[in-house]
Amino acid sequence: MNLFHSWKQKVTDYIDVRIGLLRLGLVERTSLLLGNLMVAFLYLFLGLALMIFLGFAILEIFIELFKSRVIGACLTAALFALLMGLLFILRKRLILGFASMFIRVLTEGHDEEFDDEEIEARYKRLKQKDRS
């Protein structure tokens, strides 16, 4: 009876330790993800401020160049529309890039190894699906 109680205690302790490790792993990944998310929001805020002031600077350059505030404003708007169109065209590559970054962050420290050939094959299949 003592042997059974000893084994039961060891199994219970093992399960408690594994649950604790799972919780710690979850907390670690969540904190890393939230840290990366906060940095991304900071980049977004600073990038937005930069784009606003860059837009004003480009507007002033176009005003001086063409001696017309209306033409300068239209050219600045056209430049930003061109950049938005470029982002729209490259959206799938950007989404895949960010997705792979998030996957890398979330799976960091795992013992599993990913086969590069398999990943490339899946990526090619996804590209073929998108084209059709």
N, C-alpha and C positions, 0 to 999 in steps of 0.2 A: 504494500500500500504506500509505503514511503517513496519507493521508486516511481510509482505513478504520479504522486504529488510533486516530486522533483521534476519530472518531465513536463508536467502541466505548467509548473512555474516557469521553466525555461522557455517553453513555447509562448506563454503569455508575455514574458519579458521580450522575447524576440519580436513578437508582433507589435508590442508597444514601441520598441526601438525603430522598427521599419515604418510605422505610422509617423513617428517623430521625424524620421529622415524624409519621408514624403512631404510632410508639412514644411520642413526647412527648405527643401528643394523648390516647393511651390512659392514660398515667401521670397526666395532668392530670385527666381525667374520673374515673379511679379514685380519685385522692386527694380530689377534691371530693365524690364519693359517700361515701367512707369518713369524711370530715370531717363531712358531714351526718348520717351514721349515728351517729357518736360523739355529736354534739349531741343527736340523737334519744334515744339511750340515757341521756344525762345528764338530759334533760327527763323521761324515763320514771322514772328513779330519784328525781328531786326531786318529781315528781308523785305517785309512790307514797308517799313520805314525807309529803307534804302531805295526801294523802287519809287516811292512817292517823291523823295528828294531828287533822285535821278531823273524822274519825269519832269520836275520843275527845271532842272538844269538843261535837259535836252530841249525843253520848250523855249528857254531863254536863248539857247544857241540857234535854234531855228528862227526865232524872232529876229535876232541880229542878222542872220544869214539872208532871210527873205524880206526883211523890213515890213513884216506884216504879222500881227498877233494871231489872226485867224488862220493863216497858212501854217504858222508854227504850231498852233494847237492841233490842227488837222494832221500834220505830219507826225507829231508826237503820238496822237491817238492811233494813227496807222502803224507806227512802229510797235506800239504795245499790242495792237491787234495781230500783227505779224508774229510776235512772240507767243501770243496765246494760241494762234494757229499751229505754230511749231510744237508747242506742248501738247496740243490735241493730236497731232500726227504721231508724236512719240509716246503717247500715253501708255500703250501696251508694254513697251520696253521699260518705261518708268515704273509701272505697276509691278512688273516681274522683278525689277531691281529692288524695289522696296519690300516686296514679298520675300525675296530670298534673304534680304537683310534681317527681316523679322524672324524668319525661320532659323537663320544662323544664331540670332540672339537667344531664341527660345530653346534651341537644341544644343546650346553650348555646354560642353562638359559631359555629354553623353558618350558612352563607350561604343555605341554603334558607329560603324563607318559607312559612309555613303559612297556608292559606286559612281564615279564621275561619268562613265559611259551610259549608265542607266539614266542619270539625270539629263544628260544631253539628248538621249533618245526621247525622253518624255517632253523635253522642251521643243524638240523638232515636231513631235506629234501635236503639241499645243499650237505651234505656229501654223501647221498645215490645217488644223481645225479652224483657226482664225481666218485663214485665207479663203476657205470654202464657205 
